[in-house]
Amino acid sequence: MKKSLLGVSTLALLACAGSAWAQTADSSVSEVIVTGTRQTGIKAADSAAPIQLVGKDQLIRTGAQDLADALTSAVPSLEISTSVGDAGKVHILASLRGLSPNDTLILVNGQRRHTTSNLAVDGGSIFSGSATTDLNYIPTAAIDHIEVLTDGAAAQYGSDAIAGVVNIILKKNSSGGIAIGEGGDYFSGQGATESLSFNQGFNLNDKGFLNVTLEERTQAHTVQGCGDYRFQSANCQLLPIGGGTYATAVNLADITKAQAYPVENQVNGLPQYAIYNSFFNAGYNLTPDIQLYGFGNFSYNASEHYENYRQAGKVGACLDGIGSFNKNTGVCTGGTAEIAVPTGFDPSEKFDETDYSITAGAKGTEYGWNWNLATTYGDNSTKVYVINTDNLSEYLDLQDASTTHVSYPTHTLYDGSFDASEWDGKLDLDRAFNIGLAGPLNVAVGAEGRRDTYAIGAGEPESYLGFGAESFIGYYPQNVTNASRTSEAGYIDLATKPIANLSVDAAFRYENYSDFGSTKTGKFTARYDFSPAIAIRGTISNGFRAPTLAEEYYNGLNVGPTSVSAQEAPDSPSAAAAGFAKLKPEQSINYSGGLVLHPLPKLQITVDAYYILLNDRILPLSGFSALTAKCVPNSIAATTPHTSTQLATKCPTGQTAEDVEVAPGILTALANQGVSTAGLTSVGVSAFGNGANTRTDGIDVTVNYASDFGAFGHVDWSLGSNYNHTKVSQNSNLPSILYNSIPAIGINQTQALTPTIASALTTAPPHEKLILQGFWQKGPWSVNLRESVYSGMKELLSTSAEVVSTTPQNYYGIIPTTGITDLDVGYKINRFLKFDVGANNLFNTKPPLIPNTVTGQPLTGDVYNVPYAFSPFGTDGGYYYGRVTLTY
């Protein structure tokens, strides 16, 4: 597969270089950049560092629903989250070069953008543990262009820039504006979207500008798959009563009345949201040498996504407390059963999120020095609710105290809150000195100070007392967190041309963190132009990333129908009891080398190879007895037989379910969270840790070209290709306190990364991505055609005999090489009004479906016929839209 896609890239490259097309310059090729260099007036085509530019027109014509989707259509090495669960589903996080989103720094107008408070806790992807900038809150209409530095830059910008930097440059126009209205839907008829954005520039007394953007975006739910294995077969037909299934008489009598039957379990799919964004950018010339500036945003997001369906017997009791109630079957032995919610219920998590930031600064020139003084404050706050849920403990208390049936409808519970803030202040100075070299010596120095905070607030008592809220237990008073840290940094950057055609740039940075101590980072970059047609460039640097406060201090519970897993703060006594170590910073070394070609006028080709060593990579670690029971051969006497129907049906022929002795440290950690393990079949304890060292190598190729076909119109061509491969070079061992004392088959975990999680980091992301794009214009007509090709990918889903045989084996979910076609057709009525229609994923391509086990259950999850979630192009298929643009 490596040869096939790289071959396509090479052929396209040669075709461009050998073409006799007439050329017209692509406007983005000559853009002056401000990212990756402290010098002024540097163009992207002349940069010693690899910079990819994305203009405002390109962002709009992608037809993407948000900024992150638009960026992935232009930058092949950038991916966005598509498969994370729970809170992670309502946030848009960007990853460069296969590293965590936490390793990519987001800037706005060159200033650090604050992070989200909502942590993607789920393990099993490169997005796990992410708590970086949420791109939901930066409206596309506010953006002039984006500069993506695909190279390590920690020495220039500080922590979080190991993989690269995304610098979003806001519009500065002081007059005129644009209004864009768009509506769309998926081919399935689900997930209807609407957006309306407005951008307007205002003149400030001919000395400055104010640019304002307002945006509204909404999206409805999408639902993938069919039914629920507890009640239905793979074709969504009801199971017969009994037979070792959960389809008891109680469930069968009421399951058809469940919401959305026969797709009553709606956990797989996109969330519903309504996002309201406002952004401003302003500048004012106080004197000829001093400019004041400021920008900021205020945003609100109300989002919601479904959790697993709860069957009718999940919340019930024995009337008057007489008898023994089985919540899995809804049967009361020795008494009369009372079911609180006879039709079952479909809980969902709701997030009310506010996000705001403000930057104020001044810049100018004094005594030959350019100076820039700025301060930024940003905050993201989230309140979490569970809608349509119940607390079994409360119902049991009410029902046991009554001799008649107690009505107990589902309701909304407040689970708690998160808050993250960041204050940043910095002073930058730079000046060019003529010292007799081929070019001036540009000296840049600066100092920066930051203060970060992170907080968790408790939910209402009913959300966490007893069994807690179904689907998402609220945050206990003992989960309440108020953490902060400070950091100070100083840097120096030297750039010059020692001889003609050779540019060099050296950056050095010192940082000190109140919780992790000090670090020193450096970067050396060089470029040599042999001629106007060919140049080489290269970089070596080291990097440092301090753990986010969310990684350090997040703690809470994740609850399923028959399972519970506690997330512990790494520095807490509970984490220590379970054997987890305190977090250390990540450390990296980056190498890159590239080639810049101009074989024809106005044609640019870049080829950049990179090699990243990342040590002490921070990942979600699980130390757990994956099930509180195991499968053992029938020849071994089962001293503690386990009667879990769920596990019994998964044991291969000739084996029997038996209870597992859970590690004491795990039980202690769960007890500290107030959790009882009675009646559960799966328990777990997790924490963030320095789980592995990884090695990433890759190649980026970009080609930009423009051609004029006279009476047949003008075409802008672009090609982007990325090869990226990550390997786990060291997998840390877990402390022995986390191991089960009884050997189990396919259950014990002795290393930080399980084979499943390791495959999610190394083989699940596509090793190659190719984007071919042509934008044709003739008179009022325009057509944008884009083909994105993803190489084959695979993720380890099982190491047992669940799928096709009775012999334990590795089973990989495989997504073959896939091409996704996007098409946008526009017609300009006049210079003010334009209409577009288009489709992303024109041919409605979806990843393969998750297979069923030998017992007929889905291999992962509870729902049948769900596509593989690790697909980089999503699981919902084709999306079509219409757009109206008014420019004035």
Sequence and secondary structure as in RCSB ss.txt:
>XXXX:A:sequence
MKKSLLGVSTLALLACAGSAWAQTADSSVSEVIVTGTRQTGIKAADSAAPIQLVGKDQLIRTGAQDLADALTSAV
PSLEISTSVGDAGKVHILASLRGLSPNDTLILVNGQRRHTTSNLAVDGGSIFSGSATTDLNYIPTAAIDHIEVLT
DGAAAQYGSDAIAGVVNIILKKNSSGGIAIGEGGDYFSGQGATESLSFNQGFNLNDKGFLNVTLEERTQAHTVQG
CGDYRFQSANCQLLPIGGGTYATAVNLADITKAQAYPVENQVNGLPQYAIYNSFFNAGYNLTPDIQLYGFGNFSY
NASEHYENYRQAGKVGACLDGIGSFNKNTGVCTGGTAEIAVPTGFDPSEKFDETDYSITAGAKGTEYGWNWNLAT
TYGDNSTKVYVINTDNLSEYLDLQDASTTHVSYPTHTLYDGSFDASEWDGKLDLDRAFNIGLAGPLNVAVGAEGR
RDTYAIGAGEPESYLGFGAESFIGYYPQNVTNASRTSEAGYIDLATKPIANLSVDAAFRYENYSDFGSTKTGKFT
ARYDFSPAIAIRGTISNGFRAPTLAEEYYNGLNVGPTSVSAQEAPDSPSAAAAGFAKLKPEQSINYSGGLVLHPL
PKLQITVDAYYILLNDRILPLSGFSALTAKCVPNSIAATTPHTSTQLATKCPTGQTAEDVEVAPGILTALANQGV
STAGLTSVGVSAFGNGANTRTDGIDVTVNYASDFGAFGHVDWSLGSNYNHTKVSQNSNLPSILYNSIPAIGINQT
QALTPTIASALTTAPPHEKLILQGFWQKGPWSVNLRESVYSGMKELLSTSAEVVSTTPQNYYGIIPTTGITDLDV
GYKINRFLKFDVGANNLFNTKPPLIPNTVTGQPLTGDVYNVPYAFSPFGTDGGYYYGRVTLTY
>XXXX:A:secstr
 HHHHHHHHHHHHHHHHT        GGGG B  SS SSSS BGGG SS EEEEEHHHHHHT  SSHHHHHHTT 
TTEEE  S  GGGGG   EEETTS GGGEEEEETTEE    S      SSTTTT  S  GGGS GGGEEEEEEE 
S  HHHH TT SSEEEEEEE   SS EEEEEEEEEETTS   EEEEEEEEEEEETTTEEEEEEEEEEEE     S
BS TTTB TTS B  S TTSS  HHHHHHGGGSTTTTS    SS  EEEEEEEEEEEEEEEETTEEEEEEEEEEE
EEEEEE   B GGGSEEEGGG SEEETTTTEEETS EEESSTT B  EEEEEEEEEEEEEEEEEEETTEEEEEEE
EEEEEEEEEEEEEE BHHHHHHHHHT SS      EEEEEEEEEEEEEEEEEEEEEEE  SSSS EEEEEEEEEE
EEEEEEEE  HHHHSTT BSSS    GGG EEEEEEEEEEEEEEEEEEETTEEEEEEEEEEEETTTEEEEEEEEE
EEEEEETTEEEEEEEEEEEE   HHHHH  EEEEETTEEEEEE TTSHHHHHHT      EEEEEEEEEEEE SS
TT EEEEEEEEEEEEEEEEEEEES SSSEEEEETTS  SSB   HHHHTTS TTEEEEE    HHHHHHHHHTT 
  TT SEEEEEEEEEEEEEEEEEEEEEEEEEEE GGG EEEEEEEEEEEEEEEEEE B  GGGS SS  SS    
BSS HHHHHHHHTSS SEEEEEEEEEEETTEEEEEEEEEE  EEEEEESSSSSS SS   EEEEE  EEEEEEEE
EEESSSSEEEEEEEESTT     B  B TTSSBSSSS BS B TT TT SS  EEEEEEEEE 
